[in-house]
Amino acid sequence: MLDLLGSIDGLADVDGVRITKPDVLNAIHDMSASCEVIVYSKDLTSLSQILACLIFRRSFVVLDSSWPTHYSESFLNCLQHIPDSSPHVLIATSGSTGQPKLVCHHMDSLFKSANRSLSHSPISSTDAVLLSLSPAAMGGLLTIVKALVSGARLSLCSGHWLDALAPSGQWHLAVVPQQLARLMLDVRLSTVSFKSVLVGGDAAPYLLKQQVEEANLPVIYSYGATETCGQIVATNRTSDDYEALPGVQLDRLNQQLLIQTDTLARGYLTSDGFLSLPMHNGFYVTQDLVEFSPTFKVIGRKDFQFQSGSQLVSPEFIESELLTSSLISQVVVVPSPDDRFGWVPIAYVPDGTDIALLKMHADAHLPKHLRPASFLPLPESLSFDDPMCRRHLIGIYMP
């Protein structure tokens, strides 16, 4: 791993200020816990801490500074259940059960996943990589590892991620569809040279794909999961057909996607203990319903979760947090169409609820993507006591 440390001086910068070996060495000297908790704030300190843990193989978890304290603490409560002392990487997620948990990966899986991605879309040591996603999520963390492995320059901005782009250099970036739409509207699009734009997290709308094709942007669409340690299938630049990346096997069980690869998570850390991944004959059982023909396509979820701005949203988790306010005794959360994010959560609450106080509670306990966009009274034709209430409401908004 010392050869990775040797590349630090030319590896990363924040707002044009380069990270040096002393930055990384100072970060590791400050670390003493069995699992380092890093709060990412788009700054030299937090990025140096992540690099130090990767290079010196120390277990770590990244939390985002934008998260409410209560939300972050729900993940910290899980750290007592790390299975053993080998170096782990822990990723905050709601998972298929909707409750906060940490996906537990061997650190080696991060490097295997990065190399798997690089085998499909290589990055040269003379290229530049833009960190446009928070490393509190798998996509952002893998962007850092791919830059570290390839020796490319990693760049990020304390402001908007687009401000880090410069006309000089051959750029690689990983984005979600909402960021891709923002990039297509930016004046820098015509002045910056892109070598690859990896898109994941959610399906890109057809019209956006048309714009990308007309702009001749080198976009690669991908699918992956936190449990698989990142992308496992991807398109190439000459076809929209998805292909499994090296070392990945796919299957289906009642339309549910099954995945087998050597980078599967060890399991979940929850506040109650360690939880194994759901498996079937050696394959990880996802909650995603997919088609394989004519090409790979995610067509929905088996559970009530949905994508909002490329973030997985659990209605049940939002409901449980809102109920802790003691302002309501019943609530139902469902997805509602949104032009920007595809779907956003909305909450049905009893008529007469103090909405202003309930919004304040949501702001203090939930990150932005989990806060209901609106609070509405339940229609008179429905009852909170109806076990099919959620499905009736989903039928209204998700035809």
C-alpha positions as MATLAB code, in Angstrom:
seq = 'MLDLLGSIDGLADVDGVRITKPDVLNAIHDMSASCEVIVYSKDLTSLSQILACLIFRRSFVVLDSSWPTHYSESFLNCLQHIPDSSPHVLIATSGSTGQPKLVCHHMDSLFKSANRSLSHSPISSTDAVLLSLSPAAMGGLLTIVKALVSGARLSLCSGHWLDALAPSGQWHLAVVPQQLARLMLDVRLSTVSFKSVLVGGDAAPYLLKQQVEEANLPVIYSYGATETCGQIVATNRTSDDYEALPGVQLDRLNQQLLIQTDTLARGYLTSDGFLSLPMHNGFYVTQDLVEFSPTFKVIGRKDFQFQSGSQLVSPEFIESELLTSSLISQVVVVPSPDDRFGWVPIAYVPDGTDIALLKMHADAHLPKHLRPASFLPLPESLSFDDPMCRRHLIGIYMP';
ca = [
       0.000    0.000    0.000;
       2.976    2.348    0.319;
       3.027    2.798   -3.472;
      -0.463    4.320   -3.137;
       0.862    6.788   -0.594;
       3.617    7.677   -3.057;
       1.020    9.013   -5.509;
      -0.672   11.342   -3.013;
       1.141   14.556   -3.948;
      -0.319   14.429   -7.434;
      -3.563   12.701   -6.530;
      -6.133   15.038   -5.030;
      -7.086   18.649   -4.562;
      -9.953   20.609   -3.016;
     -10.675   24.009   -4.596;
      -7.293   23.724   -6.310;
      -5.397   23.183   -3.018;
      -3.433   19.955   -3.297;
      -3.478   17.216   -0.674;
       0.064   16.177    0.303;
       1.592   13.231    2.161;
       1.749   15.218    5.451;
      -2.024   15.802    5.216;
      -2.626   12.053    4.992;
      -0.008   11.145    7.596;
      -1.418   13.694   10.041;
      -4.884   12.247    9.496;
      -3.735    8.725   10.315;
      -1.821    9.931   13.409;
      -5.055   11.406   14.737;
      -6.887    8.095   14.396;
      -7.121    5.688   17.281;
     -10.591    4.093   17.240;
     -11.168    0.552   15.960;
     -13.534    2.068   13.367;
     -12.963    5.652   12.264;
     -16.049    7.839   11.896;
     -15.427   10.419    9.160;
     -17.820   13.314    8.632;
     -17.444   14.368    5.003;
     -17.630   18.133    4.456;
     -16.047   18.666    1.015;
     -12.795   19.709    2.670;
      -9.145   18.688    2.804;
      -9.454   17.181    6.272;
     -12.254   14.711    5.599;
     -10.833   13.687    2.200;
      -7.395   13.149    3.777;
      -8.998   10.966    6.447;
     -10.683    8.785    3.819;
      -7.435    8.410    1.863;
      -5.545    7.550    5.058;
      -8.008    4.784    5.978;
      -7.845    3.329    2.457;
      -4.046    3.377    2.290;
      -3.360    2.178    5.830;
      -6.305   -0.257    5.857;
      -8.249    1.064    8.816;
     -11.948    0.321    9.217;
     -14.093    3.383    8.616;
     -17.554    4.759    7.967;
     -18.332    8.047    6.206;
     -21.248   10.202    7.333;
     -22.313   13.335    5.471;
     -22.168   16.704    7.238;
     -25.559   17.637    5.745;
     -27.361   14.865    7.645;
     -29.300   15.771   10.808;
     -27.540   14.695   14.007;
     -30.355   12.323   14.920;
     -30.081   10.560   11.547;
     -26.295   10.140   11.825;
     -26.578    8.817   15.371;
     -28.924    6.076   14.185;
     -25.984    4.621   12.216;
     -23.410    5.104   14.967;
     -25.518    2.893   17.208;
     -24.699   -0.003   14.853;
     -20.897    0.179   15.190;
     -20.738   -2.009   18.301;
     -21.578   -5.052   16.159;
     -18.602   -5.117   13.739;
     -18.024   -8.890   13.278;
     -14.198   -8.999   13.700;
     -11.048   -6.902   13.589;
     -10.230   -7.203    9.867;
     -10.444   -3.879    7.973;
     -14.013   -3.061    6.981;
     -15.760   -0.325    5.065;
     -19.224    0.514    6.390;
     -21.806    2.246    4.205;
     -24.960    3.810    5.627;
     -28.143    2.569    3.981;
     -31.772    1.795    4.646;
     -31.485   -1.548    2.836;
     -34.491   -3.654    1.952;
     -36.010   -3.446    5.446;
     -36.109    0.355    5.512;
     -34.422    0.750    8.902;
     -31.000    2.467    9.215;
     -28.130    0.017    9.005;
     -24.523   -0.189    7.870;
     -23.587   -2.411    4.950;
     -20.400   -4.191    5.997;
     -17.733   -4.820    3.319;
     -14.226   -6.186    3.530;
     -11.945   -3.327    2.464;
     -10.491   -5.547   -0.280;
     -13.906   -5.481   -1.965;
     -13.573   -1.739   -2.607;
     -10.372   -2.282   -4.572;
     -11.786   -5.308   -6.413;
     -14.866   -3.288   -7.370;
     -12.759   -0.337   -8.522;
     -10.632   -2.595  -10.721;
     -13.758   -4.270  -12.095;
     -15.113   -0.890  -13.134;
     -11.752    0.223  -14.543;
     -11.544   -2.929  -16.676;
     -14.722   -1.763  -18.420;
     -13.862    1.946  -18.523;
     -10.123    2.582  -17.982;
      -8.779    5.781  -16.405;
      -5.269    6.949  -17.241;
      -2.842    8.416  -14.715;
      -2.834   11.603  -16.822;
      -6.631   11.993  -16.542;
      -8.684   13.951  -14.017;
     -11.496   12.495  -11.897;
     -14.220   14.735  -10.474;
     -15.733   13.781   -7.116;
     -19.342   14.812   -7.740;
     -21.012   12.367   -5.302;
     -20.661   12.246   -1.537;
     -18.371    9.396   -0.354;
     -20.993    8.692    2.301;
     -22.559    6.673   -0.550;
     -20.912    3.888   -2.542;
     -20.709    5.846   -5.819;
     -18.695    8.663   -4.271;
     -16.435    6.360   -2.288;
     -15.611    4.268   -5.356;
     -14.757    7.438   -7.292;
     -12.002    8.075   -4.729;
     -10.752    4.472   -4.864;
     -10.679    4.460   -8.681;
      -8.587    7.632   -8.689;
      -6.289    6.128   -6.051;
      -5.826    2.883   -8.002;
      -5.351    4.531  -11.402;
      -3.153    7.371  -10.133;
      -5.404    9.963  -11.779;
      -5.892   13.404  -10.232;
      -8.967   13.600   -7.998;
     -10.628   17.007   -7.792;
     -13.537   18.376   -5.818;
     -15.040   21.740   -4.967;
     -16.352   22.994   -1.632;
     -19.189   24.637   -3.589;
     -21.095   23.140   -6.519;
     -19.342   20.141   -8.071;
     -19.524   21.669  -11.564;
     -17.261   24.516  -10.438;
     -14.348   22.068  -10.195;
     -14.415   21.385  -13.953;
     -11.746   23.144  -15.997;
     -11.088   23.277  -19.763;
      -7.704   21.618  -19.218;
      -7.541   17.869  -18.653;
      -9.410   14.739  -19.710;
     -12.250   14.345  -17.218;
     -14.045   11.336  -15.765;
     -17.041   11.690  -13.463;
     -19.778    9.587  -11.909;
     -23.220   11.162  -11.554;
     -26.869   10.350  -10.964;
     -29.447   11.246  -13.654;
     -30.417   14.507  -11.932;
     -26.780   15.644  -12.042;
     -26.512   14.573  -15.673;
     -29.500   16.782  -16.517;
     -27.784   19.688  -14.740;
     -24.556   19.046  -16.659;
     -26.407   19.122  -19.994;
     -27.593   22.674  -19.199;
     -24.193   23.992  -18.091;
     -22.179   26.329  -20.305;
     -18.998   24.395  -19.433;
     -20.261   21.348  -21.329;
     -18.868   22.670  -24.621;
     -15.480   23.693  -23.190;
     -14.590   20.621  -21.095;
     -13.168   17.409  -22.527;
     -14.868   14.323  -21.046;
     -13.466   10.803  -21.370;
     -16.300    9.101  -19.468;
     -19.475   10.008  -17.598;
     -20.711    7.084  -15.494;
     -24.434    7.337  -14.703;
     -26.022    5.237  -11.964;
     -28.446    5.324   -9.070;
     -31.613    5.448  -11.146;
     -32.889    5.102  -14.703;
     -32.227    8.097  -16.939;
     -35.340    9.487  -18.702;
     -35.602    8.852  -22.445;
     -35.473   12.558  -23.363;
     -32.300   13.026  -21.306;
     -30.690   10.085  -23.103;
     -31.568   11.712  -26.418;
     -29.891   14.959  -25.336;
     -26.788   13.029  -24.292;
     -26.638   11.256  -27.640;
     -27.012   14.513  -29.565;
     -24.211   16.091  -27.514;
     -22.003   13.045  -28.194;
     -21.198   12.816  -24.497;
     -19.300    9.592  -23.590;
     -21.929    8.337  -21.139;
     -21.966    4.853  -19.612;
     -25.200    3.812  -17.891;
     -24.762    1.392  -15.017;
     -26.537   -0.564  -12.302;
     -25.163   -1.584   -8.945;
     -26.022   -1.742   -5.267;
     -24.398   -0.908   -1.970;
     -24.523   -4.636   -1.156;
     -22.554   -5.509   -4.337;
     -19.927   -2.820   -3.618;
     -20.928   -0.747   -6.622;
     -21.682   -1.299  -10.275;
     -22.093   -4.814  -11.628;
     -23.572   -4.135  -15.094;
     -22.951   -1.304  -17.537;
     -23.462   -0.212  -21.108;
     -20.605    0.617  -23.441;
     -20.271    3.685  -25.628;
     -21.483    2.009  -28.796;
     -24.667    0.377  -27.514;
     -27.434    0.834  -24.927;
     -27.300   -2.884  -24.134;
     -26.139   -3.656  -20.605;
     -23.485   -6.283  -19.977;
     -22.404   -7.913  -16.736;
     -18.942   -6.801  -15.633;
     -16.157   -9.393  -15.142;
     -16.778  -11.791  -12.265;
     -20.519  -11.021  -12.047;
     -23.307  -13.568  -12.560;
     -26.992  -12.617  -12.752;
     -30.157  -14.676  -12.410;
     -33.820  -14.164  -11.520;
     -36.230  -15.612   -8.991;
     -39.861  -14.626   -9.602;
     -38.547  -11.598  -11.521;
     -36.340  -10.592   -8.571;
     -32.738   -9.951   -9.514;
     -30.170  -12.392   -8.096;
     -26.483  -11.444   -8.049;
     -23.330  -13.456   -7.459;
     -19.916  -11.766   -7.271;
     -16.830  -11.773   -5.068;
     -17.593   -8.269   -3.752;
     -20.838   -9.066   -1.956;
     -21.164   -7.490    1.484;
     -20.611   -9.568    4.587;
     -23.994   -8.391    5.824;
     -25.608   -5.533    7.724;
     -24.768   -3.996   11.072;
     -27.947   -2.968   12.863;
     -28.550   -1.554   16.312;
     -29.719   -5.056   17.323;
     -26.773   -7.005   15.886;
     -25.328   -8.480   12.695;
     -27.721   -9.421    9.884;
     -26.756  -11.624    6.932;
     -27.636  -10.769    3.344;
     -30.697  -12.550    1.924;
     -29.237  -15.350   -0.219;
     -30.525  -18.069   -2.562;
     -28.157  -20.794   -3.790;
     -25.146  -18.516   -3.439;
     -26.839  -15.486   -5.024;
     -27.749  -12.250   -3.255;
     -31.524  -11.735   -3.491;
     -32.342   -8.107   -4.259;
     -35.736   -6.460   -4.014;
     -35.440   -5.200   -7.611;
     -37.722   -6.644  -10.260;
     -35.904   -6.870  -13.593;
     -36.118   -7.915  -17.223;
     -33.186   -9.481  -19.058;
     -34.590   -9.274  -22.594;
     -34.160   -7.434  -24.909;
     -31.704   -5.856  -22.432;
     -31.224   -5.532  -18.676;
     -33.896   -3.268  -17.171;
     -35.132   -2.578  -13.639;
     -38.932   -2.442  -13.789;
     -39.775   -1.855  -10.126;
     -39.425   -2.962   -6.530;
     -40.936   -5.899   -4.681;
     -41.375   -3.816   -1.524;
     -42.808   -0.315   -0.979;
     -39.496    1.485   -1.470;
     -38.921    3.790   -4.417;
     -36.241    5.976   -5.985;
     -36.250    9.726   -5.371;
     -33.467   11.660   -7.035;
     -31.461    8.389   -7.182;
     -31.864    7.876   -3.421;
     -33.721    4.818   -2.181;
     -36.656    5.914   -0.018;
     -38.374    3.728    2.568;
     -41.897    5.014    3.361;
     -42.033    2.895    6.505;
     -38.881    4.490    7.925;
     -40.231    8.007    7.291;
     -43.475    7.026    9.007;
     -41.652    5.669   12.066;
     -39.657    8.906   12.419;
     -42.733   11.110   12.063;
     -44.569    9.085   14.698;
     -41.826    9.824   17.252;
     -42.938   13.473   17.162;
     -46.032   12.566   19.252;
     -47.892   15.069   17.056;
     -49.692   12.284   15.176;
     -50.824    8.760   15.923;
     -51.219    7.647   12.284;
     -49.447    8.409    9.018;
     -49.046    6.894    5.549;
     -46.194    7.898    3.225;
     -46.336    7.225   -0.528;
     -44.463    8.401   -3.650;
     -45.765   11.298   -5.722;
     -44.539   12.293   -9.237;
     -41.959   15.079   -9.409;
     -40.418   16.724  -12.477;
     -36.914   16.921  -11.010;
     -36.557   13.852   -8.804;
     -38.935   11.455  -10.538;
     -40.759   10.689   -7.289;
     -40.839   12.378   -3.893;
     -42.397   11.219   -0.615;
     -45.661   12.782    0.543;
     -47.366   12.066    3.867;
     -51.036   11.619    4.712;
     -51.772   12.614    8.303;
     -54.947   13.059   10.368;
     -56.966   16.185    9.602;
     -56.178   18.973   12.089;
     -52.488   18.029   12.504;
     -50.131   20.932   13.281;
     -48.247   20.707    9.960;
     -45.726   23.443   10.809;
     -44.521   21.567   13.910;
     -44.472   18.261   12.030;
     -42.303   19.826    9.303;
     -39.905   21.102   11.956;
     -39.658   17.583   13.374;
     -38.977   16.147    9.892;
     -36.230   18.729    9.267;
     -34.529   17.820   12.553;
     -34.728   14.042   12.127;
     -34.591   13.267    8.399;
     -32.162   14.119    5.560;
     -33.607   16.129    2.679;
     -34.484   13.200    0.419;
     -36.591   11.599    3.171;
     -38.565   14.696    4.159;
     -42.136   14.640    2.786;
     -42.667   17.228    0.060;
     -46.166   17.816    1.390;
     -48.474   16.775    4.241;
     -52.066   16.041    3.244;
     -55.217   14.863    5.060;
     -56.225   11.317    4.186;
     -59.089   11.238    1.629;
     -62.472   10.619    3.259;
     -62.903    7.461    1.183;
     -59.889    5.831    2.873;
     -59.157    4.806    6.441;
     -55.850    4.513    8.290;
     -57.179    1.242    9.700;
     -57.485   -0.273    6.210;
     -54.496   -2.660    5.754;
     -54.642   -1.875    2.024;
     -54.533    1.894    2.605;
     -50.972    2.259    1.335;
     -51.653    0.190   -1.771;
     -54.765    2.241   -2.539;
     -52.740    5.463   -2.324;
     -49.863    4.012   -4.343;
     -52.417    3.111   -7.003;
     -53.339    6.777   -7.241;
     -49.786    7.981   -7.782;
     -48.059    5.040   -9.463;
     -50.330    3.768  -12.270;
];
